[in-house]
Amino acid sequence: MCKLITISDIFIEAPVYVSKMMYSLYPQSANKLIWNTQKEFIRILPDVPYIGGKKNWLSDVLFFSAWCLAFHRCYGKAPNETGELLYKVFKQQLAQYPEELLVKSGEKIFTPENRERVKKNMKESHKRQYAEDWAGTFLEYKGEEFDVGYDYSECGVCKFFHSQGAVDFLPYICLFDIPISQAMDTGLIRKKALGNGDDCCDFRFKKGRKVQDTYAELLFGKVVD
């Protein structure tokens, strides 16, 4: 049986895909760009807060976001240009995985066991064991509206980017949730994002529903393939 593809797997492998794309786009300067990105990532690594390590899958999201910030600083482009490039590469990365494995992984989101796990994690988050972690509220099942729902009132990436003076790049990190939901067929609708200055990130998942990608269109002013 093939191993299912987790969201953590996707984030951990993403820098490899970005590096491959750089060699395709900039064959003469890719080595320097990737080398400088790694040096910058190592430099800011001690600043990435500990939020539970492997016991908290959001640790992988935080480290991936830090790598994206390092890449942005070395890429030398405007935030929207770096954001669009990373968004395109991320969608291409997802297209490399077997579709059936992604969909099977997405189905696990809707299991009773996962609902209970998310509910417990959200409740635990308000204890603020790690100040730089995420915190949120689980929403009870709403039938036609959503199968799984929760609001993040605090975000670890937002906190880290604020500490790094990188608020202008923050909205583009929030985009990655959209293609993941599209690939896993989890029907995400998110109308608000902390990284965009809203009061929360409102995640609403509905099995079989088409993912609404209006957030990317709003940021880039166009549909990004």
N, C-alpha and C positions, 0 to 999 in steps of 0.2 A: 504494500500500500504506500502511495506517495505521501510524503509529509505535507501537511497543510501549510500555507503561507501566512504567517502572522503579520500584523501591522509592524511589530518590532523588527521582523526580518526585512521588511521593505525599507524602513528608515536606516537600518544598519548598512544595507547594501547600496543605498542611494549615492553616497560619495563616489563609489566605483563607477557608476553609470555616468555621473557628471564628468569625471576624469576622462572616460572614454570619449565622451562628446567633445571635450576640449581638444583632444588630439585630432578629432575630425575637423573641427572648425578652425583651429589655430595650430597647424602641424609644426610651425617654426617656433612658437612661443609657449606651447602647452606645458612642456617640462618645467619651465620657470614658474608659470602660473600655479601649477599643482604643487610644486615644491614650496613656493611662498605661502600657499594656502595651508599646507601642513605645518609650516613653521608658525604661522599666525594661530592656527588651531591649538598647537602645543602651548603657545604663549598664553592664550586665554583659558586653557583647560583648568588651571587651578581656580579660576573665578567661577566655574560652573558649579552651582551648589549641589550638595548631596541631598537627595530626596528619598533615600531608601535603597539605592542601588538596584540589583536584579529583582528585588522584591516588588519594585514599582516599575511597570512597563513604560511609564511616562519618562523615566530616566533616559531611555533611548531617544525619545522625542526631543528631550532637552539637549542631548549631545549632538544629535543631527542638526538642530537649530543653531547650535554654536558653530558647527562646521560650516553651515550655510553663511553665517555671519563672517567667518574667516574668509570664505571664498569671495563674498561680496566686497570685503575690504581690499582684497588682492586683485579682483577683477577690474576695479577702477571705473565701473560704469554707474549711472544713476540707479537708485533703488528699483525703479520700475523696469529698467532694462535687465538687471540681474534677476529680479523676480520673475519676469517673463521667461528668461532662459531656463531657470531652475524648474519652473512650472512645466515647460515643454519637455524637458529631459525626464522629469518625474513621471509624466504621462507615458512617455516612451518606455521607461523602465517597467511600468505596470503592464504594458502591452507585451512584454517579453515572458511574463509568467503564464502558465496554462490557465485558461479562463475558468475551467471547472474547479480547479483548486482554489482560486480566489473566491468564487461563488460559495463553495463549501465552507471556506473560512468565514465568509460573511454570514452564513446561516447560523453560526454559533452565537452571534450577537443576540439572536432572538430566543434563545433557549431559556427556560425558567431558571436554570443554574446561573446563567450569565446575568440575568436581571437581578437575582439575589446578590451576586458578587458586586455588581455596580452599585446597588442600593447600600450595601455594607461599606464599600469604599467611600462613597459620598458622605455617609454618616461619620466615618472615621476621619475624613478630611477636615472636619470642623474642630477636631482636637488640636490641629496645627502642630503635629509632631515635628514637621519640617516647615519652617516659616516660608521657604521659597517654593514650596510645592503647590500643586493645584488644589482648589477647594470648590465644592459644588453641592448641588441639591438634586436628588433623584426625584423624578416625576412618575406618579403612578400611571399605569396603562390607560390609554385614552381611545382605544378602539380605532375609529375611523381616522383620528388625527395622527396617532403614532403608536408603534409597538414598544419602542424603548425611547425614553426621553430623559434628558438631564440638562441642567444649567450649570456652567462653570462661572462662578463669581470671582475666582482668582485663577491666574494662569502662570505657571512656572516660566514659560518662555517670555511672557510680558515682563515679569519681574527681572529676569536676567538681561533682556535687551534694554530695559530702562537703566539698569546698573552699568551697561556698556555704552550708554549714550547712542543707542541705535534704534530709536523709536521710529525713524522714518522708514526703516526696512521691515519693521514688525508686521505690517498688514500682509506682506507677501508670504510670510511663513504660515499664516492662517489658511492660505489657499490649499495646502496639500491635503486637507481633509476631504475636499470635494472629489478629486480623481480616485482616491482610495474607495470612497463610497460607491462611485460609478463602477469601478472594477469589481467590487465585492457584492454589488447589487443590494445595498442596504438602504436605499431610498432616503438619504439624508436631505433634510431641509434645515438650513441654518440661516436665519435672517439677521442675526447679530453676532458680533465678534469683539472681544475685549481689545484685540490688537488694532481694531478699527475705531476705537474710542467709545464703544457701546458699554452698557452696564453688565453684560454677561455674554457668554457664548452659549447659544440655545441650540443644543443638538436634539433633533427629532428624527428618529429612524422608523421607516415603514417598509416592511418587506414587499418587494415587487413594485414599489413606486419609483417613478423616474426622478433622478437626482436633479435638483435645480441649481444650475451653475451661474446664478446671477451675480455672485460676489466677484468672480473673476472678471466678468464683463464690466462690472462697475469700476474695478481697479485699472484695468487695461484699456477700457473704452472700446473693446472689441471682443469677439469670440477668439480664444486662443486654442488652436489645434495641437 
